[in-house]
Structures are given as structure tokens and as C-alpha cells.
Amino acid sequence: MYDGAMAELIEQLGRLPGIGPKSAQRIAFHILDADPDDVARLVDAVREAKARITFCSVCGRATETDPCRICGDPRRDQTIICVVEESRDVIAIERTREFRGVYHVLGGAISPIDGIGPNDLRIAELMRRLADNTVGEVIIATDPNLEGEATATYLSRMLADLGVTVSRLASGLPVGGDLEFADEVTLGRAFAGRRSVT
């Protein structure tokens, strides 16, 4: 269909997560139609991000400073660690302004189908962080999907004998959702995680 530079551009864009063949084509044509200065800024931004962004040596979060802003903040509660799959999960939790502890980014989730096992994640680094017995609670905040649940179960078993409280984020019905459209698993979790209002 396409050859040369256009085929290469579409192929490289298609390798990005969440970008299928049609989206890759659309983005490629957008780039071709864009002002050359805009394209140059995009290329510069990608190069700059790749050159400057690293991973925090403490939590594993993508950052420009090491340790990251959260790990280096003395106001954060270092005795509570929230374990997440990816750096973007930290941003989602931070937006709530509810959590004042620190994080640990695993770098993914256990997925045998994709060839990702526990040794491919930052679990050993988490265990090292817990070795000095200063952490009192580990909150497991992996995604509520098959891979996230498998990871949460594995972590729960690993942490069971360490003398720390292990908790899992509650899951259930979204705000503004209708009961009739909730699937059985979500509705079941909502019932299991119910709390008293009196």
C-alpha cells in the first residue's frame, strides 16, 4: 500500500501502544500536513523527553530528578507504600489528593500470555524497601483486570509473613453509573466492599 518513508512512518507509529493501523495512518498524514515548525517541536520534545527522563531509584516512577519529587518530599508518609503498575497510575492517584504516602511502580503486571512473570517486575526492589521494617502498610493498587488481580494475589502472598498490613483498593460501582449496566463482577465487588453509613 505505502512504501519508503511513508511506510516506515506508519509502521513506527503503529508500534506505539493503543495505535492501530488506521490511527497510525491518520497520524502520519496529520504529520505530513502539519507546519514544519510544529513537526520539529514534536521531534525535539520526544528527543528531550528521552534524554532527560529517567526512573526514580527509590520508587521506579518516570521523573527528571532522582529521587523523584514524591520520594524526596519529607511531608510524605514513608510508612505507607502504594504499589502501582505504571507511572501513569501515580498521576491518577495524586489527582485525588487523598493519598499522602509514597509509591512503588512495578513496571507492569504479571501476564503469562505476554511472557511477563514476577521476575520481570520490580518486586525484588519492593522487598528491599520493606526489609528495614519501617513500612507499616502496603496498598496494592494494581488494575482491576485479570493481570492486575494475578499480580495483587502474588504480592499478597509474598507480603503475608512480613508483618505489614496489606490492603487492596476497593472496587465497585463508578459514580454516576446505573446498576442495570454493571457487570456481575463489579456489582459483586461493590457488595463485598460495602461500608456502613451510620
DATA-V678710 format. One record per helix or strand. SS is the DSSP state (A for helix, B for strand). FROM is the first residue (numbers start at 1). TO is the last residue. Records with the same first field share a line. If there is no record, write none. Layout:
BEGIN
SS = FROM-TO + FROM-TO
END
This chain:
BEGIN
A = 4-14 + 21-33 + 36-52 + 87-96 + 112-114 + 118-120 + 123-130 + 146-159 + 179-181 + 184-192
B = 54-55 + 62-63 + 77-84 + 101-105 + 111-111 + 116-116 + 137-140 + 165-168
END
